[in-house]
């Protein structure tokens, strides 16, 4: 009975979420109130230390650039992690102000 209870506790207590860092680029006062916000995200699943997608940050940045036909300004970057039992998900969320050139 103790083994079953211990096993259940391990399975149910293995999840946590965290925001590692948020980076905000320089704010341009001339672009305030102009343009349209665009968002892109990508993720990587890691199990037992083995990554499945090592280019996820570059993919998110390319997606953000493709959503804007002008110039990107005020870009913010969020790096998030969701921990699970023996694995975790890494996610990056990019947001930027798209200014028409």
KOLMAR-763135 format. One record per atom (N, C-alpha, C): residue number from 1; x negated, y negated, z negated. Coordinates in nm, 4 decimals, always signed. Each point is the difference from the previous one (the first is absolute). Layout:
% residues N
{site NUM; {X; Y; Z}};
...
***
This chain:
% residues 101
{site 1; {-0.0821; +0.1192; +0.0000}};
{site 1; {+0.0821; -0.1192; +0.0000}};
{site 1; {-0.0867; -0.1259; +0.0000}};
{site 2; {-0.1131; +0.0024; -0.0750}};
{site 2; {-0.0875; -0.1152; -0.0049}};
{site 2; {-0.0617; -0.0287; +0.1366}};
{site 3; {-0.0312; +0.1051; +0.0715}};
{site 3; {-0.0614; -0.0169; +0.1323}};
{site 3; {+0.0979; -0.0663; +0.0955}};
{site 4; {+0.1243; +0.0413; -0.0019}};
{site 4; {+0.1020; -0.0568; +0.0872}};
{site 4; {+0.0231; -0.1465; -0.0355}};
{site 5; {+0.0084; -0.0317; -0.1285}};
{site 5; {+0.0203; -0.1373; -0.0443}};
{site 5; {-0.1188; -0.0877; +0.0390}};
{site 6; {-0.1200; +0.0487; -0.0170}};
{site 6; {-0.1198; -0.0750; +0.0380}};
{site 6; {-0.0043; -0.0234; +0.1506}};
{site 7; {+0.0331; +0.1014; +0.0772}};
{site 7; {+0.0014; -0.0119; +0.1453}};
{site 7; {+0.1017; -0.1041; +0.0448}};
{site 8; {+0.1185; -0.0001; -0.0600}};
{site 8; {+0.1037; -0.0982; +0.0338}};
{site 8; {-0.0429; -0.1417; -0.0360}};
{site 9; {-0.0672; -0.0154; -0.1123}};
{site 9; {-0.0460; -0.1319; -0.0408}};
{site 9; {-0.1045; -0.0538; +0.0974}};
{site 10; {-0.0876; +0.0856; +0.0456}};
{site 10; {-0.1024; -0.0424; +0.0958}};
{site 10; {+0.0642; -0.0422; +0.1313}};
{site 11; {+0.0959; +0.0762; +0.0478}};
{site 11; {+0.0663; -0.0328; +0.1261}};
{site 11; {+0.0800; -0.1288; -0.0092}};
{site 12; {+0.0655; -0.0243; -0.1105}};
{site 12; {+0.0859; -0.1170; -0.0134}};
{site 12; {-0.0759; -0.1264; -0.0377}};
{site 13; {-0.1193; +0.0113; -0.0497}};
{site 13; {-0.0734; -0.1183; -0.0439}};
{site 13; {-0.1103; -0.0410; +0.0959}};
{site 14; {-0.0017; +0.0516; +0.1201}};
{site 14; {-0.1098; -0.0245; +0.0908}};
{site 14; {+0.0167; -0.1163; +0.0956}};
{site 15; {+0.0938; -0.0905; -0.0226}};
{site 15; {+0.0223; -0.1090; +0.0945}};
{site 15; {-0.0282; -0.1350; -0.0650}};
{site 16; {-0.0641; -0.0879; +0.0739}};
{site 16; {-0.0261; -0.1367; -0.0445}};
{site 16; {-0.0190; -0.0863; +0.1241}};
{site 17; {+0.0264; -0.1276; -0.0139}};
{site 17; {-0.0139; -0.0934; +0.1111}};
{site 17; {-0.0817; -0.1195; -0.0471}};
{site 18; {-0.0816; -0.0537; +0.0879}};
{site 18; {-0.0784; -0.1171; -0.0378}};
{site 18; {-0.0292; -0.0861; +0.1224}};
{site 19; {-0.0186; -0.1290; -0.0264}};
{site 19; {-0.0471; -0.0941; +0.1013}};
{site 19; {-0.1444; -0.0308; -0.0369}};
{site 20; {-0.0934; +0.0390; +0.0867}};
{site 20; {-0.1408; -0.0180; -0.0309}};
{site 20; {-0.0452; -0.1436; +0.0176}};
{site 21; {+0.0388; -0.0588; +0.1094}};
{site 21; {-0.0436; -0.1357; +0.0244}};
{site 21; {+0.0935; -0.0668; +0.0995}};
{site 22; {+0.0072; -0.1315; -0.0115}};
{site 22; {+0.0734; -0.0821; +0.0956}};
{site 22; {-0.0936; -0.1115; +0.0423}};
{site 23; {-0.0222; -0.0124; +0.1280}};
{site 23; {-0.0872; -0.1040; +0.0534}};
{site 23; {+0.0863; -0.0986; +0.0773}};
{site 24; {-0.0230; -0.1278; -0.0226}};
{site 24; {+0.0716; -0.1051; +0.0714}};
{site 24; {-0.1042; -0.0855; +0.0702}};
{site 25; {+0.0153; -0.0144; +0.1310}};
{site 25; {-0.0959; -0.0811; +0.0754}};
{site 25; {+0.0230; -0.1481; -0.0281}};
{site 26; {-0.0849; -0.0829; +0.0538}};
{site 26; {+0.0111; -0.1444; -0.0196}};
{site 26; {+0.1349; -0.0505; +0.0507}};
{site 27; {+0.0593; -0.0888; -0.0777}};
{site 27; {+0.1301; -0.0553; +0.0359}};
{site 27; {-0.0213; -0.1286; +0.0799}};
{site 28; {+0.0647; -0.0087; +0.1131}};
{site 28; {-0.0129; -0.1142; +0.0891}};
{site 28; {+0.1205; -0.0908; -0.0201}};
{site 29; {-0.0218; -0.1218; -0.0485}};
{site 29; {+0.1119; -0.0906; -0.0282}};
{site 29; {+0.0700; -0.0450; +0.1279}};
{site 30; {-0.0685; +0.0025; +0.1138}};
{site 30; {+0.0618; -0.0419; +0.1252}};
{site 30; {+0.1007; +0.1020; +0.0513}};
{site 31; {-0.0130; +0.1263; -0.0408}};
{site 31; {+0.0903; +0.1049; +0.0491}};
{site 31; {+0.1171; +0.0246; -0.0939}};
{site 32; {+0.0087; -0.0748; -0.1094}};
{site 32; {+0.1090; +0.0196; -0.0964}};
{site 32; {+0.1347; -0.0284; +0.0654}};
{site 33; {+0.0918; +0.0927; -0.0140}};
{site 33; {+0.1342; -0.0158; +0.0551}};
{site 33; {+0.0102; +0.0289; +0.1483}};
{site 34; {-0.1077; +0.0408; +0.0618}};
{site 34; {+0.0012; +0.0303; +0.1425}};
{site 34; {-0.0203; +0.1490; +0.0213}};
{site 35; {+0.0373; +0.0473; +0.1152}};
{site 35; {-0.0260; +0.1389; +0.0358}};
{site 35; {+0.0985; +0.0980; -0.0619}};
{site 36; {-0.0322; +0.1274; +0.0174}};
{site 36; {+0.0855; +0.1090; -0.0463}};
{site 36; {-0.0880; +0.1044; -0.0684}};
{site 37; {+0.0469; +0.0538; -0.1110}};
{site 37; {-0.0763; +0.1009; -0.0742}};
{site 37; {+0.0120; +0.1358; +0.0680}};
{site 38; {-0.1123; +0.0690; +0.0135}};
{site 38; {-0.0025; +0.1362; +0.0549}};
{site 38; {-0.0679; +0.0909; -0.1022}};
{site 39; {+0.0419; +0.1264; -0.0026}};
{site 39; {-0.0503; +0.0972; -0.0963}};
{site 39; {-0.0392; +0.1290; +0.0711}};
{site 40; {-0.1061; +0.0609; -0.0479}};
{site 40; {-0.0437; +0.1307; +0.0511}};
{site 40; {-0.0531; +0.0808; -0.1167}};
{site 41; {+0.0199; +0.1321; +0.0061}};
{site 41; {-0.0538; +0.0864; -0.1050}};
{site 41; {-0.0441; +0.1327; +0.0588}};
{site 42; {-0.0871; +0.0658; -0.0722}};
{site 42; {-0.0486; +0.1327; +0.0388}};
{site 42; {-0.0428; +0.0719; -0.1267}};
{site 43; {-0.0055; +0.1327; +0.0077}};
{site 43; {-0.0340; +0.0759; -0.1201}};
{site 43; {-0.0895; +0.1192; +0.0330}};
{site 44; {-0.0539; +0.0554; -0.1067}};
{site 44; {-0.0891; +0.1157; +0.0087}};
{site 44; {+0.0364; +0.0944; -0.1140}};
{site 45; {+0.0129; +0.1269; +0.0290}};
{site 45; {+0.0307; +0.1011; -0.1017}};
{site 45; {-0.1283; +0.0748; -0.0333}};
{site 46; {-0.0347; +0.0044; -0.1271}};
{site 46; {-0.1226; +0.0655; -0.0460}};
{site 46; {+0.0387; +0.1157; -0.0914}};
{site 47; {-0.0468; +0.1199; +0.0323}};
{site 47; {+0.0278; +0.1164; -0.0837}};
{site 47; {-0.1331; +0.0668; -0.0340}};
{site 48; {-0.0224; +0.0173; -0.1275}};
{site 48; {-0.1239; +0.0592; -0.0507}};
{site 48; {-0.1238; -0.0709; +0.0542}};
{site 49; {+0.0081; -0.1305; +0.0187}};
{site 49; {-0.1123; -0.0789; +0.0466}};
{site 49; {-0.0193; -0.0043; +0.1502}};
{site 50; {+0.0832; +0.0698; +0.0768}};
{site 50; {-0.0120; +0.0011; +0.1448}};
{site 50; {+0.0984; -0.0989; +0.0604}};
{site 51; {-0.0522; -0.0993; +0.0736}};
{site 51; {+0.0837; -0.1004; +0.0634}};
{site 51; {+0.0549; +0.0516; +0.1311}};
{site 52; {+0.1219; -0.0418; +0.0322}};
{site 52; {+0.0620; +0.0430; +0.1253}};
{site 52; {-0.0065; -0.1081; +0.1075}};
{site 53; {-0.0164; -0.1271; -0.0392}};
{site 53; {-0.0023; -0.1087; +0.0963}};
{site 53; {-0.0963; -0.1069; -0.0503}};
{site 54; {-0.1214; -0.0001; +0.0493}};
{site 54; {-0.0999; -0.0944; -0.0505}};
{site 54; {+0.0084; -0.1368; +0.0668}};
{site 55; {+0.0743; -0.0136; +0.1073}};
{site 55; {+0.0103; -0.1278; +0.0708}};
{site 55; {+0.1304; -0.0721; -0.0256}};
{site 56; {+0.0613; +0.0219; -0.1137}};
{site 56; {+0.1326; -0.0574; -0.0237}};
{site 56; {-0.0021; -0.1518; -0.0167}};
{site 57; {-0.1070; -0.0575; -0.0530}};
{site 57; {-0.0070; -0.1459; -0.0167}};
{site 57; {-0.0114; -0.0673; +0.1373}};
{site 58; {-0.0850; +0.0535; +0.0853}};
{site 58; {-0.0145; -0.0547; +0.1348}};
{site 58; {+0.1301; +0.0124; +0.0787}};
{site 59; {+0.0707; +0.1107; -0.0178}};
{site 59; {+0.1280; +0.0186; +0.0688}};
{site 59; {+0.1020; -0.1048; -0.0445}};
{site 60; {+0.0036; -0.0307; -0.1285}};
{site 60; {+0.0924; -0.1019; -0.0500}};
{site 60; {-0.0361; -0.1369; +0.0554}};
{site 61; {-0.1287; -0.0311; +0.0073}};
{site 61; {-0.0418; -0.1299; +0.0541}};
{site 61; {+0.0336; -0.0121; +0.1481}};
{site 62; {-0.0227; +0.1066; +0.0777}};
{site 62; {+0.0367; -0.0024; +0.1426}};
{site 62; {+0.1502; -0.0189; +0.0172}};
{site 63; {+0.0788; +0.0666; -0.0864}};
{site 63; {+0.1457; -0.0152; +0.0063}};
{site 63; {+0.0407; -0.1440; -0.0302}};
{site 64; {-0.0651; -0.0623; -0.0988}};
{site 64; {+0.0297; -0.1395; -0.0338}};
{site 64; {-0.0344; -0.0919; +0.1170}};
{site 65; {-0.1154; +0.0221; +0.0626}};
{site 65; {-0.0395; -0.0809; +0.1156}};
{site 65; {+0.0972; +0.0182; +0.1161}};
{site 66; {+0.0488; +0.1215; +0.0221}};
{site 66; {+0.0928; +0.0259; +0.1099}};
{site 66; {+0.1357; -0.0654; -0.0223}};
{site 67; {+0.0371; -0.0235; -0.1238}};
{site 67; {+0.1286; -0.0630; -0.0300}};
{site 67; {-0.0041; -0.1518; +0.0172}};
{site 68; {-0.1181; -0.0566; +0.0187}};
{site 68; {-0.0152; -0.1448; +0.0120}};
{site 68; {-0.0661; -0.0335; +0.1330}};
{site 69; {+0.0689; -0.0785; +0.0818}};
{site 69; {-0.0583; -0.0386; +0.1287}};
{site 69; {-0.0824; -0.1275; -0.0107}};
{site 70; {+0.0045; -0.0650; -0.1139}};
{site 70; {-0.0766; -0.1228; -0.0213}};
{site 70; {-0.1169; +0.0225; -0.0932}};
{site 71; {-0.0127; -0.0894; -0.0988}};
{site 71; {-0.1102; +0.0053; -0.0962}};
{site 71; {+0.0535; +0.0410; -0.1362}};
{site 72; {-0.0724; +0.0898; -0.0677}};
{site 72; {+0.0386; +0.0421; -0.1356}};
{site 72; {-0.0653; -0.0916; -0.1023}};
{site 73; {+0.0773; -0.0386; -0.1004}};
{site 73; {-0.0515; -0.0833; -0.1089}};
{site 73; {+0.0562; +0.0522; -0.1315}};
{site 74; {-0.0625; -0.0383; -0.1093}};
{site 74; {+0.0459; +0.0333; -0.1343}};
{site 74; {+0.0259; +0.1506; -0.0179}};
{site 75; {-0.0952; +0.0803; +0.0410}};
{site 75; {+0.0135; +0.1456; -0.0067}};
{site 75; {-0.0207; +0.0473; -0.1443}};
{site 76; {+0.0909; +0.0838; -0.0479}};
{site 76; {-0.0152; +0.0615; -0.1319}};
{site 76; {-0.0156; +0.1507; +0.0186}};
{site 77; {-0.0785; +0.0607; -0.0864}};
{site 77; {-0.0262; +0.1435; +0.0055}};
{site 77; {+0.0287; +0.0612; -0.1360}};
{site 78; {+0.0819; +0.1035; -0.0034}};
{site 78; {+0.0287; +0.0731; -0.1242}};
{site 78; {-0.0477; +0.1439; +0.0163}};
{site 79; {-0.0727; +0.0506; -0.0985}};
{site 79; {-0.0460; +0.1389; +0.0006}};
{site 79; {+0.0710; +0.0716; -0.1143}};
{site 80; {+0.0836; +0.0981; +0.0329}};
{site 80; {+0.0815; +0.0717; -0.0979}};
{site 80; {-0.0349; +0.1474; -0.0012}};
{site 81; {+0.0152; +0.0643; -0.1140}};
{site 81; {-0.0233; +0.1436; -0.0116}};
{site 81; {+0.1114; +0.0633; -0.0804}};
{site 82; {+0.0503; +0.1125; +0.0472}};
{site 82; {+0.0983; +0.0808; -0.0717}};
{site 82; {-0.0647; +0.1344; -0.0306}};
{site 83; {-0.0238; +0.0245; -0.1272}};
{site 83; {-0.0656; +0.1237; -0.0425}};
{site 83; {+0.1028; +0.1102; -0.0224}};
{site 84; {-0.0345; +0.1193; +0.0431}};
{site 84; {+0.0833; +0.1186; -0.0187}};
{site 84; {-0.0894; +0.1114; -0.0531}};
{site 85; {+0.0546; +0.1149; -0.0182}};
{site 85; {-0.0769; +0.1130; -0.0495}};
{site 85; {-0.1022; +0.0434; +0.1051}};
{site 86; {-0.1270; -0.0139; -0.0292}};
{site 86; {-0.1125; +0.0395; +0.0849}};
{site 86; {-0.0064; -0.0748; +0.1335}};
{site 87; {+0.0758; -0.1082; +0.0143}};
{site 87; {-0.0012; -0.0765; +0.1241}};
{site 87; {+0.0457; -0.1431; -0.0283}};
{site 88; {-0.0172; -0.0832; +0.1007}};
{site 88; {+0.0512; -0.1364; -0.0108}};
{site 88; {+0.0169; -0.0602; +0.1387}};
{site 89; {+0.0842; -0.1024; +0.0082}};
{site 89; {+0.0228; -0.0763; +0.1221}};
{site 89; {-0.0647; -0.1365; -0.0166}};
{site 90; {-0.0800; -0.0410; +0.0973}};
{site 90; {-0.0534; -0.1348; +0.0042}};
{site 90; {+0.0786; -0.0753; +0.1055}};
{site 91; {+0.0340; -0.1251; -0.0288}};
{site 91; {+0.0771; -0.0789; +0.0945}};
{site 91; {-0.0547; -0.1417; +0.0017}};
{site 92; {-0.0051; -0.0568; +0.1182}};
{site 92; {-0.0396; -0.1389; +0.0141}};
{site 92; {+0.1149; -0.0742; +0.0701}};
{site 93; {+0.0355; -0.1161; -0.0542}};
{site 93; {+0.1067; -0.0830; +0.0552}};
{site 93; {-0.0601; -0.1353; +0.0358}};
{site 94; {+0.0109; -0.0376; +0.1279}};
{site 94; {-0.0522; -0.1276; +0.0469}};
{site 94; {+0.1172; -0.0894; +0.0385}};
{site 95; {-0.0051; -0.1251; -0.0427}};
{site 95; {+0.1010; -0.0990; +0.0361}};
{site 95; {-0.0716; -0.1242; +0.0509}};
{site 96; {+0.0511; -0.0576; +0.1062}};
{site 96; {-0.0640; -0.1182; +0.0547}};
{site 96; {+0.1012; -0.0934; +0.0624}};
{site 97; {-0.0355; -0.1261; +0.0068}};
{site 97; {+0.0839; -0.1018; +0.0621}};
{site 97; {-0.0416; -0.0122; +0.1455}};
{site 98; {+0.0919; +0.0305; +0.0906}};
{site 98; {-0.0271; -0.0040; +0.1436}};
{site 98; {+0.0333; -0.1388; +0.0520}};
{site 99; {-0.1023; -0.0692; +0.0483}};
{site 99; {+0.0166; -0.1341; +0.0546}};
{site 99; {-0.0086; +0.0073; +0.1509}};
{site 100; {+0.0940; -0.0602; +0.0665}};
{site 100; {-0.0012; -0.0019; +0.1464}};
{site 100; {-0.1069; -0.0967; +0.0473}};
{site 101; {-0.0775; +0.0447; +0.0969}};
{site 101; {-0.1090; -0.0868; +0.0486}};
{site 101; {+0.0447; -0.0895; +0.1123}};
***
